[in-house]
């Protein structure tokens, strides 16, 4: 769970929280949420942006995530009733446009052409039991936490939340291995794969480049990963 920064922590029973009972969570593209209090239960998007420190206002987009999970852009003069449940999550991001996409049929928007995979999972409200996948003409493509997702392709990007399986299938020298979905060490993988003594284990990147795994290195295994091994330089097999 992300830590929220309270803009008015208060110092006692007379603190500002007593005078401002309506609180919202606001973040920019970094997803570092800040908790902002308001006296009035009905606030405009401009007031939210101003409280967040967004100046000049015309260079920012204000978005709200609704109770349904959908995300919509707010006009500066548009008001939100903070008394309604699920109205407390906003984003204020420097941008002049938004990019639409869907998750399980719900309409969402983001004001930048790219977003990190883990941030997209948060927008999609994915749990640890969910796998976020991109819908492509060839099927489903998993979205990894550390990848950069682009919204600049033609058409509206479509994503889905699928029940995450407990295992993944990887290959070692083209032979398939079903592994528990977790973080493995280099040594654990070498033992499972039966890597010959003295050999080094390599991860084959999507671009075909080989990356030698260091002793004790931790690897989060993912569906479709490919591995191989080699004899260290200067040694013969």
Buried (B, 14 or more C-beta within 10 A) or exposed (E): EEEBEEBBEEEEEEEEBEEBEBBBBBBBBEBEBBBBBBEEBEBBBBBBBBBBEBEEEEEBBBBBBBEEBBBBBBEBEBBBEBEEEEBBBBBBBEBEEBBBBBBEEBBBBBBBEBBBBBBBBBBBEBEEEBBBBBEEEEEBEBBBEEBEBEBEEEEEBBBBBBEBEEEBEBBBEEEEBEBEBEEBBBBBBBEBBEBEEEBBBBBBEEEEEBEEBEEEBEBEBEBEBBBBBBEEEEEEE
